[in-house]
Amino acid sequence: MKIPFMKAQGAGNDFIIVDKNVDFIRKSKKVIKRLCDRRFGVGCDQLILLKKISSYYQVTFYNSDGSLGKNCGNGLRCAYKFLVEIKKVKKAVIKTHKFLHFGKKTQKEYKINVGEVTLDWKKIPLSKKMDSQSIQIKRIKIPGLIKIMGANIGNPHCVVLVKNLKLIKLNMLGPLLVKNKLFPDQANITFVEVLKKSKVKVLFWERGGGHTLACGSGTCATAFVLNHNDFVSSKIEVVTERSVLKTEIKDKMVFLQGPAELVYQSSINI
């Protein structure tokens, strides 16, 4: 079967967008992993499946290991741009499993509501009752640790605030935290250093994907918990490894602004 696709990237977080043969792909973890494989397929951090349902487009995210992604801020921006610029949808509405998303173009970038954040330990979820904004993880030494916070924005996140990001050995600490027993569904990990009230710097380790150059939902979860704990303001810049993203918090909703590039269109035989 020939599957047409669009390769896209947002802040270095790269995606395959597919809007045909969606049901066939969804049923096969083997096909999903093949598409995401950088050596034997197309290669991406996440696969985005789009399906039109009445007045909106249902989006499903898959990690490169074939697992369900649930939410992705950078992917939402790329999907929105794909619908507006390639499919010529005038008022694109995207639905994830939990939220409706509305985007807009801002000069050369795109802005979209990524979702509402919950800090409830049960909904993150954590494996036992505790203050989600003061998580204690035993037997893992994190250099310059200030605070560990949890959140859910359609998917689970663990935000690790440190004094100096340069001291973080991501390839060692990321895998230890993402599968820690405190996170029964695993968690996307963000290491963050606050540069000033309006600016932070981050590193990401995603569940089902490992090290990524950016994570949109992680960016939003990080901005929210840092604001909630009075480390930053409600509008900040988030410096990733290759780009800068902007977040804005309105009540419990977080908006994400940043680049979205449609790299090329092609097809692959599966």
C-alpha positions as CSV (number, residue, x, y, z in Angstrom):
1,M,0.0,0.0,0.0
2,K,1.3,3.5,-0.9
3,I,0.9,6.0,1.9
4,P,1.2,9.7,1.1
5,F,2.6,11.9,3.9
6,M,3.9,15.3,4.8
7,K,7.2,15.7,6.7
8,A,7.1,18.6,9.1
9,Q,9.0,20.0,12.0
10,G,8.4,22.5,14.8
11,A,11.4,23.8,16.8
12,G,13.3,20.7,15.7
13,N,10.6,18.3,16.9
14,D,9.9,16.4,13.7
15,F,6.7,14.7,12.4
16,I,5.1,12.6,9.7
17,I,1.6,13.9,8.9
18,V,-0.9,11.5,7.3
19,D,-4.5,12.1,6.4
20,K,-5.2,9.1,4.1
21,N,-5.4,5.4,5.0
22,V,-5.6,6.5,8.7
23,D,-7.7,3.6,9.9
24,F,-5.4,1.0,8.3
25,I,-2.3,2.6,9.9
26,R,-3.9,3.0,13.3
27,K,-4.6,-0.8,13.5
28,S,-0.9,-1.7,13.0
29,K,1.8,-0.9,15.5
30,K,4.2,-2.5,13.1
31,V,3.3,0.0,10.3
32,I,3.5,2.9,12.8
33,K,7.0,1.9,13.9
34,R,8.1,1.4,10.3
35,L,7.0,4.9,9.3
36,C,8.8,6.4,12.3
37,D,12.0,4.5,11.8
38,R,14.8,6.8,10.7
39,R,16.7,4.0,9.0
40,F,14.1,1.7,7.5
41,G,11.2,4.2,7.1
42,V,10.7,7.9,6.9
43,G,11.7,8.8,10.4
44,C,10.2,11.2,13.0
45,D,9.7,11.9,16.7
46,Q,6.0,11.4,16.3
47,L,3.4,10.3,13.7
48,I,0.4,12.5,13.3
49,L,-2.8,10.9,11.9
50,L,-5.6,13.3,10.8
51,K,-9.2,12.3,10.1
52,K,-12.0,14.6,9.2
53,I,-15.1,14.1,11.4
54,S,-18.0,16.5,10.7
55,S,-16.8,20.0,11.7
56,Y,-13.4,19.1,13.0
57,Y,-10.3,17.0,12.4
58,Q,-9.5,14.2,14.8
59,V,-5.8,14.0,15.5
60,T,-4.0,11.0,16.9
61,F,-0.3,11.1,17.9
62,Y,2.0,8.1,18.0
63,N,5.5,8.0,19.5
64,S,8.3,6.5,17.5
65,D,8.1,3.2,19.5
66,G,4.4,2.8,18.4
67,S,2.8,3.9,21.7
68,L,0.0,6.5,21.9
69,G,1.2,10.1,22.4
70,K,-2.2,11.7,23.3
71,N,-1.0,15.4,23.0
72,C,1.8,17.3,21.3
73,G,2.0,21.1,21.1
74,N,4.6,21.3,18.3
75,G,2.7,18.6,16.4
76,L,-0.6,20.6,16.8
77,R,1.0,23.7,15.2
78,C,2.3,21.6,12.3
79,A,-1.0,19.9,11.8
80,Y,-2.8,23.2,11.9
81,K,-0.5,24.7,9.3
82,F,-0.9,21.5,7.1
83,L,-4.7,21.9,7.2
84,V,-4.7,25.6,6.5
85,E,-1.9,25.8,3.8
86,I,-2.1,22.4,2.1
87,K,-5.7,21.3,2.6
88,K,-7.0,24.9,2.3
89,V,-9.3,24.5,5.4
90,K,-10.4,28.1,6.2
91,K,-11.3,27.5,9.9
92,A,-9.4,24.4,11.1
93,V,-10.5,22.9,14.3
94,I,-8.4,20.0,15.7
95,K,-9.6,17.6,18.4
96,T,-7.4,15.4,20.5
97,H,-8.8,12.8,22.9
98,K,-9.3,15.6,25.5
99,F,-9.4,19.1,23.9
100,L,-10.6,21.2,21.0
101,H,-7.7,23.2,19.5
102,F,-7.9,26.5,17.6
103,G,-4.9,28.0,15.9
104,K,-3.9,31.2,14.2
105,K,-0.9,32.5,12.3
106,T,1.2,35.2,14.0
107,Q,3.6,36.7,11.4
108,K,5.9,33.7,10.5
109,E,4.8,31.5,13.4
110,Y,1.7,29.7,14.6
111,K,-0.1,29.9,17.9
112,I,-2.4,27.3,19.3
113,N,-4.1,26.3,22.6
114,V,-2.5,23.1,23.7
115,G,-4.8,22.3,26.6
116,E,-5.8,22.8,30.2
117,V,-3.4,21.7,32.9
118,T,-4.3,19.7,36.0
119,L,-2.0,19.3,39.0
120,D,-4.2,16.6,40.7
121,W,-1.9,13.7,41.6
122,K,-4.5,11.2,40.6
123,K,-5.0,12.7,37.1
124,I,-1.3,13.2,36.3
125,P,-1.2,10.3,37.4
126,L,1.2,9.6,40.3
127,S,1.3,6.1,41.9
128,K,0.6,7.4,45.4
129,K,-0.9,10.4,47.0
130,M,1.5,13.4,47.4
131,D,1.9,17.0,46.7
132,S,2.3,17.0,42.9
133,Q,4.3,20.2,43.2
134,S,6.9,18.8,45.6
135,I,7.7,15.3,44.3
136,Q,10.3,13.3,46.1
137,I,12.2,10.7,44.0
138,K,14.5,8.5,46.0
139,R,17.9,7.0,44.9
140,I,18.3,9.3,41.9
141,K,20.8,12.1,42.3
142,I,20.1,15.2,40.2
143,P,22.8,17.9,40.2
144,G,21.6,21.3,41.5
145,L,18.1,20.1,42.1
146,I,15.6,22.8,43.2
147,K,12.2,21.2,42.8
148,I,10.3,18.4,41.0
149,M,6.8,19.1,39.9
150,G,4.1,17.0,38.1
151,A,1.3,18.0,35.7
152,N,-1.0,16.7,33.0
153,I,-2.0,18.6,29.8
154,G,-3.6,15.6,28.1
155,N,-0.4,13.6,28.8
156,P,1.7,13.2,31.9
157,H,4.7,15.4,32.7
158,C,7.5,15.6,35.2
159,V,9.2,19.0,35.4
160,V,12.6,19.0,37.1
161,L,13.8,22.5,38.1
162,V,17.6,22.8,38.4
163,K,20.2,25.5,39.1
164,N,22.4,24.7,36.0
165,L,21.2,22.8,33.0
166,K,24.8,22.1,31.9
167,L,25.3,19.7,34.7
168,I,22.4,17.5,33.6
169,K,23.4,14.2,32.0
170,L,20.2,13.8,29.9
171,N,21.0,10.3,28.5
172,M,21.4,8.9,32.0
173,L,18.8,10.8,34.0
174,G,16.0,10.8,31.3
175,P,15.5,7.0,31.1
176,L,15.7,6.7,34.9
177,L,12.9,9.3,35.5
178,V,10.6,8.5,32.6
179,K,9.9,5.0,33.8
180,N,10.1,5.7,37.5
181,K,7.5,3.8,39.6
182,L,6.0,7.1,40.7
183,F,4.6,7.4,37.1
184,P,2.4,4.4,36.3
185,D,1.8,5.7,32.8
186,Q,5.4,6.9,32.5
187,A,6.0,10.7,32.1
188,N,7.5,13.1,29.7
189,I,10.5,14.6,31.5
190,T,11.6,18.3,31.3
191,F,14.8,19.6,32.9
192,V,14.5,23.4,33.2
193,E,16.7,26.3,34.4
194,V,15.1,29.6,35.1
195,L,17.1,32.4,33.4
196,K,14.7,35.2,34.5
197,K,11.0,35.7,35.2
198,S,10.2,35.8,31.5
199,K,12.7,33.2,30.2
200,V,13.7,29.6,30.8
201,K,16.0,27.0,29.2
202,V,15.0,23.4,28.8
203,L,16.0,19.8,27.9
204,F,13.5,17.1,27.1
205,W,13.3,13.3,27.4
206,E,9.9,11.9,26.1
207,R,8.2,8.7,27.0
208,G,8.1,6.5,23.9
209,G,10.6,8.7,22.1
210,G,13.6,9.5,24.3
211,H,15.7,12.7,23.7
212,T,13.9,15.2,21.4
213,L,15.0,18.7,20.5
214,A,11.7,20.1,21.6
215,C,8.4,19.0,23.3
216,G,5.4,21.3,22.9
217,S,3.2,19.8,25.6
218,G,6.3,19.6,27.9
219,T,7.0,23.3,27.2
220,C,3.4,24.2,28.2
221,A,3.4,22.0,31.3
222,T,6.7,23.5,32.4
223,A,5.5,27.1,31.9
224,F,2.3,26.3,33.9
225,V,4.0,24.7,36.9
226,L,6.7,27.3,37.1
227,N,4.1,30.1,37.0
228,H,1.9,28.2,39.5
229,N,4.9,28.0,41.9
230,D,5.8,31.7,41.3
231,F,9.1,31.1,39.5
232,V,8.0,32.8,36.2
233,S,5.4,35.1,34.8
234,S,2.3,34.1,32.8
235,K,4.0,34.9,29.4
236,I,7.5,33.5,28.9
237,E,10.1,32.5,26.3
238,V,11.2,28.9,26.4
239,V,14.7,28.2,24.9
240,T,15.0,24.7,23.5
241,E,18.1,23.2,22.0
242,R,17.5,24.6,18.5
243,S,14.7,27.2,18.8
244,V,12.6,29.5,21.1
245,L,9.0,28.9,21.9
246,K,6.6,31.3,23.5
247,T,3.9,30.4,26.1
248,E,0.9,32.2,27.5
249,I,-1.3,31.1,30.4
250,K,-4.9,32.1,30.6
251,D,-6.6,30.5,33.6
252,K,-5.7,26.8,33.2
253,M,-5.3,27.0,29.5
254,V,-1.8,27.2,28.0
255,F,-1.1,28.7,24.5
256,L,2.0,27.8,22.5
257,Q,3.6,29.9,19.8
258,G,6.5,28.9,17.6
259,P,7.8,27.9,14.2
260,A,6.0,25.2,12.1
261,E,7.7,24.1,8.9
262,L,6.2,21.8,6.2
263,V,9.4,20.2,4.9
264,Y,8.4,18.0,2.0
265,Q,5.6,15.8,0.6
266,S,6.2,12.2,-0.5
267,S,4.8,8.7,-0.2
268,I,6.1,5.3,1.1
269,N,5.2,1.8,0.2
270,I,4.1,-0.3,3.2
